[in-house]
């Protein structure tokens, strides 16, 4: 093939319409052509080779119908670079991150997480963990030449990734502390649905499989549907469950309920998890519940922009001052930023979002009691969030920009003409705290054409009303 026939990675990426969001590169399935997947793969590897030595790259996928073909394209491109590819099949993103970190090799996860069915994405991992925002910029600007892909390669599943992830948690406790507990697993199309029951059963629980689907379901743990709220309540009563556990599509964001089927907000789950692990210092996004600070359970709390790369970026600073460090997000993903001991057993750091650790530690903290007791003991701050889908990013950005210039005017436009402003935070989007301590936070999604609204108040009804009113007004702006 002639030199003129080669493609340049930065050109292919720029023309694809695929872009990095809060976590990973996301776009329409139609935009992830084989050459686009190849461009991202070769650019990623070029950046990694500057700082790491390796001969193998790990790949895994979620259950989206488009994911396997994307993995094939990535694998083809890597083999053209004379790299070996180990394919772990359908496993949770944190399972891939864990095995790749243990083997000190890069990894590519093909997943669109919670975003709609017609979209997908790629997440990249360095040999030492999740890539940074700086690494993302390297990927999109690298000018790596590669040959357009021809044909496909069949990928053979290596089961070690799943087994090592199961072992990480199943071997963490000396006794099966969940004996006598009944755990429902809402499986839907989660990448970890064939893994989770094995872990919970090893820990002693009786597991009930719920809601398994043959089609892909885009579960968003930050915007749980009314239908899924009702399902959890119904299942809890029908099966006398102690908890219902689920995740988003790629298994890095948890969804867990109390014994009554009430889903816990992700930041409340993260708070309880960090406390159960005796974490000293936290890095959490600006959108998390202020109960984190009000609980007085942690020596230090650092607030960041929304997105796991920003949380992870704070870990190095915190690890210089504190022995145990972690982070979590409002969507529930928990990131362990330092090695620690639990029940005399070592638990290695896993600085990427994980759905399993918070679920296990919540149940461990509840032990002979119930989850709702733990939640009820926390400061009375309640959050709610929702989104407007198919809302142009440019329109979201324009609304935020106007709000930063004239916040009082924006508040009036979204239904708060008499509200007084106590504080404004522009760390990520526009977060307005009112005199009565209600919080309204508007932010464009980093992954899809959506406008998100987060709210916090002294009770759930007020928080919910803030979100409903704000989004209703924005829709007609």
C-alpha positions in Angstrom: 0.0 0.0 0.0 1.3 3.5 -0.9 2.2 6.1 1.7 -0.6 8.2 0.3 -3.1 5.5 1.3 -2.2 5.8 5.0 -4.5 7.6 7.5 -3.4 10.0 10.2 -4.9 9.4 13.6 -5.5 13.0 14.6 -7.3 13.7 11.3 -9.5 10.7 11.6 -10.4 11.5 15.2 -11.1 15.2 14.4 -13.4 14.3 11.5 -15.2 11.5 13.4 -17.4 13.6 15.7 -16.3 11.4 18.6 -15.1 13.4 21.7 -13.9 12.8 25.2 -16.4 13.5 28.0 -16.2 13.1 31.7 -15.0 9.5 31.4 -13.9 8.1 28.0 -14.5 9.0 24.3 -18.1 8.9 23.4 -20.1 9.1 20.2 -22.8 7.6 18.0 -22.2 4.0 17.0 -22.2 5.1 13.4 -19.3 7.4 14.1 -17.2 4.5 15.6 -16.1 3.1 12.3 -13.2 0.6 12.2 -10.8 3.3 11.2 -11.9 5.6 14.0 -11.5 2.8 16.6 -8.0 2.2 15.0 -7.1 5.8 15.2 -7.9 6.1 18.9 -6.0 2.8 19.6 -2.8 3.7 17.8 -2.7 7.2 19.2 -3.3 5.8 22.7 -0.5 3.3 22.4 1.9 6.0 21.0 1.3 8.0 24.1 1.8 5.1 26.4 5.1 4.0 24.8 6.7 7.2 25.9 6.4 6.3 29.5 5.9 2.5 29.7 7.3 -0.7 28.3 4.9 -3.4 27.4 4.1 -6.0 24.7 0.5 -6.7 25.5 -2.7 -4.7 25.7 -6.0 -5.9 27.4 -9.4 -5.3 25.9 -12.9 -5.9 27.3 -16.5 -4.9 26.3 -19.9 -4.3 27.7 -23.1 -6.0 26.4 -24.0 -3.4 23.7 -24.5 -5.1 20.3 -21.9 -2.8 18.7 -19.1 -3.4 21.3 -17.7 -6.6 19.9 -17.1 -5.2 16.4 -15.4 -2.1 18.0 -13.2 -4.4 20.0 -12.2 -6.3 16.9 -11.2 -3.0 15.2 -9.1 -2.0 18.2 -7.5 -5.4 18.3 -6.7 -5.4 14.6 -5.0 -2.0 14.9 -2.9 -3.2 17.9 -1.8 -6.3 16.1 -0.6 -4.2 13.2 1.7 -2.6 15.9 3.0 -6.1 16.7 1.3 -6.1 20.1 -0.3 -9.1 21.7 -4.0 -8.6 22.6 -5.7 -10.4 25.6 -9.4 -10.2 25.2 -11.4 -10.6 28.4 -14.9 -10.6 26.9 -17.8 -9.0 28.7 -16.6 -8.0 32.1 -17.1 -4.8 34.3 -14.8 -1.9 33.5 -13.2 -2.0 37.0 -12.4 -5.7 36.5 -10.5 -4.8 33.3 -8.7 -2.0 35.1 -7.8 -4.3 38.0 -6.3 -7.0 35.9 -4.4 -4.6 33.6 -3.0 -2.7 36.6 -1.9 -6.0 38.1 -0.1 -7.0 34.8 1.2 -3.5 34.3 -0.2 -3.2 30.8 -2.5 -0.7 29.0 -6.2 -1.5 28.5 -9.1 -0.5 26.3 -12.7 -0.9 27.5 -15.4 -0.7 24.8 -18.4 0.7 26.6 -20.9 3.5 26.4 -21.7 3.1 30.1 -25.2 4.5 30.7 -25.7 6.5 27.5 -28.4 5.7 24.9 -28.5 2.5 22.8 -27.4 4.3 19.6 -24.1 5.4 21.2 -20.9 3.8 22.4 -17.5 4.7 23.7 -13.9 3.8 24.5 -12.2 4.0 27.9 -8.5 3.9 28.2 -6.2 2.7 31.0 -2.5 3.2 31.5 -0.5 0.4 33.1 -0.8 2.3 36.4 -4.5 3.2 36.1 -7.0 5.4 34.4 -5.8 8.0 31.9 -5.7 11.7 32.8 -7.1 14.7 30.9 -3.6 15.3 29.7 -3.4 11.8 28.3 -6.7 12.5 26.5 -5.2 15.5 24.8 -2.3 13.4 23.6 -4.6 10.9 22.1 -6.6 13.5 20.0 -3.5 15.4 18.9 -1.1 12.5 18.1 -0.3 12.3 14.3 0.2 8.6 14.0 0.0 7.0 10.5 -1.8 3.7 10.1 -3.1 1.6 7.3 -6.9 1.5 6.9 -8.3 -1.7 8.4 -9.2 -4.6 6.2 -11.1 -7.7 7.5 -11.6 -8.7 11.1 -10.0 -11.0 13.6 -12.0 -13.3 15.9 -11.3 -12.7 19.6 -11.0 -15.6 22.1 -12.2 -14.8 25.6 -9.7 -15.1 28.4 -11.6 -15.8 31.7 -8.8 -14.6 34.0 -10.1 -11.0 34.2 -13.4 -12.1 35.6 -11.8 -14.6 38.0 -9.3 -12.1 39.4 -12.0 -9.6 40.1 -14.1 -12.1 41.9 -11.2 -13.2 44.0 -10.4 -9.5 44.9 -13.6 -9.3 46.9 -14.6 -12.9 47.6 -11.3 -13.5 49.5 -11.5 -10.2 51.5 -13.4 -11.6 54.5 -12.5 -14.5 56.7 -16.2 -15.4 57.4 -19.2 -15.3 55.2 -20.7 -12.2 56.9 -23.7 -12.1 54.6 -25.1 -15.4 55.9 -28.8 -15.0 56.4 -29.1 -12.0 54.0 -31.2 -12.0 50.9 -29.7 -9.9 48.0 -31.6 -9.3 44.8 -29.4 -8.6 41.8 -31.1 -6.5 39.1 -29.1 -7.9 36.2 -30.6 -6.2 33.1 -27.7 -6.0 30.6 -24.9 -5.1 33.0 -21.5 -6.3 32.1 -21.0 -7.9 35.5 -24.3 -9.8 35.7 -22.6 -13.2 35.4 -20.0 -12.2 38.1 -21.9 -10.5 40.9 -23.9 -13.5 42.2 -20.8 -15.6 42.6 -19.2 -12.9 44.9 -22.3 -12.4 47.0 -22.9 -16.1 47.4 -19.3 -16.7 48.5 -19.8 -14.0 51.1 -22.8 -16.0 52.4 -25.9 -14.3 50.9 -28.8 -15.9 49.2 -29.0 -14.3 45.8 -32.2 -13.7 43.7 -31.7 -12.9 40.0 -34.0 -10.1 38.8 -34.8 -8.3 35.6 -32.3 -10.0 33.2 -32.7 -8.7 29.6 -31.6 -9.9 26.2 -31.5 -6.3 24.9 -29.3 -3.5 26.1 -30.7 -1.3 28.9 -29.0 2.1 29.4 -29.3 2.4 33.2 -28.3 5.8 34.5 -27.5 5.7 38.3 -27.8 9.5 38.5 -31.3 9.6 36.9 -33.0 6.4 38.0 -36.3 6.0 36.2 -39.6 5.9 38.1 -40.1 2.4 36.7 -36.8 1.2 38.3 -37.7 2.8 41.6 -41.0 0.9 41.6 -39.3 -2.3 40.7 -36.9 -2.2 43.6 -39.8 -1.5 46.1 -41.8 -4.4 44.6 -38.9 -6.8 44.6 -38.0 -6.0 48.2 -41.5 -6.8 49.4 -42.0 -9.9 47.1 -38.7 -11.6 48.1 -38.1 -10.1 51.6 -34.8 -8.7 50.4 -32.1 -7.0 52.6 -30.9 -5.0 49.5 -31.3 -4.8 45.7 -28.0 -4.4 43.9 -27.4 -3.3 40.3 -25.0 -1.2 38.2 -24.9 0.8 35.0 -24.0 -0.9 31.7 -20.3 -1.4 32.3 -20.4 -2.0 36.0 -18.5 0.9 37.3 -21.5 2.8 38.9 -23.5 1.0 41.6 -27.2 1.2 42.3 -28.1 -0.3 45.7 -31.3 -0.1 47.8 -32.0 -0.4 51.4 -34.3 -3.2 52.8 -37.4 -1.3 51.7 -36.3 -1.0 48.1 -35.3 2.7 48.3 -32.3 3.3 46.1 -29.5 5.1 47.8 -28.0 8.2 46.2 -24.5 7.5 45.0 -22.8 10.2 47.2 -24.6 8.9 50.3 -23.4 5.4 49.4 -19.9 6.7 48.9 -19.9 8.5 52.2 -21.0 5.3 54.1 -18.4 3.3 52.2 -15.6 5.7 53.0 -16.6 5.6 56.6 -16.7 1.8 56.7 -13.2 1.7 55.2 -11.9 4.3 57.7 -10.8 6.6 54.9 -9.0 9.8 56.1 -9.1 12.0 53.0 -11.6 12.2 50.2 -11.6 13.8 46.7 -15.2 14.2 45.5 -16.8 16.2 42.7 -18.6 19.5 43.4 -22.0 17.9 42.8 -21.8 15.6 45.8 -24.0 16.0 48.8 -22.7 18.4 51.5 -23.4 15.7 54.1 -19.9 14.6 53.2 -18.5 17.5 55.1 -21.3 17.9 57.6 -20.9 14.3 58.8 -17.4 15.2 60.2 -16.2 11.7 59.4 -13.1 12.7 57.4 -10.0 14.7 58.1 -10.1 16.4 54.7 -12.5 16.7 51.8 -11.3 18.1 48.4 -13.9 19.2 45.9 -13.2 18.7 42.1 -14.8 19.1 38.7 -17.2 16.3 37.8 -15.5 13.2 36.2 -13.3 10.5 37.6 -10.1 11.9 36.0 -10.4 15.0 38.2 -11.0 12.9 41.3 -8.0 10.8 40.5 -5.8 13.8 39.8 -6.2 14.8 43.5 -5.1 11.5 44.9 -1.4 12.1 44.5 -1.7 15.3 46.6 -3.8 13.7 49.2 -1.5 10.6 49.5 1.4 12.9 50.5 -0.5 14.0 53.6 -2.8 11.1 54.5 -2.5 7.3 55.0 -5.9 6.3 53.4 -7.4 8.1 50.4 -10.5 7.5 48.3 -13.0 9.3 46.2 -16.5 8.8 44.9 -19.0 10.5 42.6 -22.7 11.4 42.8 -23.3 8.6 40.4 -22.0 6.1 43.0 -18.7 5.1 41.5 -16.1 4.6 44.3 -12.4 5.0 43.7 -9.9 3.6 46.1 -6.8 5.8 46.0 -4.5 4.0 48.4 -3.7 0.5 49.5 -5.3 -0.4 52.9 -5.9 -3.2 55.3 -9.4 -4.5 56.0 -9.9 -7.2 58.6 -6.1 -7.7 58.5 -6.2 -8.4 54.8 -4.7 -6.2 52.1 -6.9 -4.4 49.7 -5.0 -2.9 46.8 -5.8 0.6 45.5 -8.1 0.7 42.4 -8.2 4.3 41.3 -11.1 4.0 38.9 -14.8 3.8 39.5 -16.0 0.5 40.9 -19.5 -0.6 41.7 -18.7 -3.7 43.9 -16.7 -2.3 46.7 -19.3 0.2 47.9 -22.1 -2.4 47.8 -20.0 -4.9 49.8 -18.9 -2.3 52.3 -22.4 -1.0 52.8 -23.7 -4.4 53.6 -20.7 -5.0 55.8 -21.4 -1.8 57.7 -25.1 -2.9 58.2 -24.1 -6.4 59.3 -26.9 -7.7 61.6 -28.8 -4.5 61.2 -30.4 -2.8 58.2 -29.2 -0.3 55.7 -31.8 2.4 56.4 -30.5 2.8 59.9 -27.1 3.9 58.5 -28.7 6.4 56.1 -31.0 7.8 58.8 -28.0 8.6 61.0 -26.4 11.0 58.5 -27.0 14.8 58.3 -30.4 15.6 56.8 -29.3 16.8 53.4 -31.2 15.4 50.4 -30.3 15.5 46.7 -32.1 14.9 43.5 -31.0 15.1 39.9 -32.4 14.7 36.4 -31.6 15.7 32.8 -33.1 16.9 29.6 -32.1 14.5 26.9 -31.4 15.5 23.3 -30.6 19.0 24.4 -27.9 20.6 22.3 -24.6 21.1 24.1 -24.3 24.6 22.6 -27.7 25.6 24.1 -26.7 24.2 27.5 -23.4 26.2 27.4 -25.2 29.4 26.4 -27.6 29.1 29.3 -24.7 28.4 31.7 -22.8 31.4 30.3 -25.7 33.8 30.7 -26.3 32.5 34.2 -22.7 33.2 35.2 -23.1 36.8 34.0 -26.5 37.3 35.5 -27.3 34.6 38.1 -30.3 36.4 39.6 -31.9 36.8 36.1 -31.4 33.1 35.4 -32.9 32.1 38.7 -36.0 34.2 37.9 -36.2 32.5 34.5 -36.2 29.0 36.1 -38.8 29.9 38.7 -37.0 31.5 41.6 -37.7 35.2 41.2 -37.7 35.9 44.9 -34.7 33.7 45.9 -31.6 35.3 47.4 -28.2 34.0 46.5 -25.8 32.9 49.3 -22.9 31.5 47.1 -22.0 30.8 43.5 -19.6 28.1 42.5 -18.3 27.8 38.9 -16.0 24.8 39.4 -18.1 22.8 36.9 -21.2 24.4 35.4 -23.1 26.8 37.6 -23.9 25.8 41.2 -26.0 28.3 43.1 -26.5 28.1 46.9 -29.6 30.1 48.1 -29.9 31.8 51.5 -32.2 28.9 52.7 -29.3 26.5 51.8 -31.1 25.0 48.8 -28.6 24.3 46.0 -29.4 24.4 42.3 -26.6 23.2 40.0 -26.8 23.2 36.2 -24.3 21.5 34.0 -24.1 20.2 30.4 -23.3 16.5 30.3 -19.8 15.6 29.3 -20.9 12.4 27.5 -24.1 13.2 25.5 -26.4 16.1 24.4 -28.0 16.5 27.8 -28.4 19.2 30.4 -28.2 17.9 33.9 -29.7 19.6 37.0 -28.6 18.7 40.5 -30.4 20.0 43.6 -29.9 19.7 47.3 -32.2 20.7 50.2 -33.2 19.9 53.7 -35.8 17.4 52.5 -36.2 15.3 49.4 -39.4 16.9 48.3 -37.7 20.4 48.1 -34.7 19.0 46.3 -37.0 17.2 43.8 -39.1 20.3 43.3 -36.0 22.3 42.5 -35.0 19.9 39.7 -38.5 19.5 38.3 -39.2 23.3 38.3 -35.8 24.2 36.8 -35.9 21.7 34.0 -39.5 22.5 33.1 -38.6 26.2 32.7 -35.4 25.5 30.8 -37.3 23.3 28.3 -39.3 26.3 27.1 -36.4 28.9 27.3 
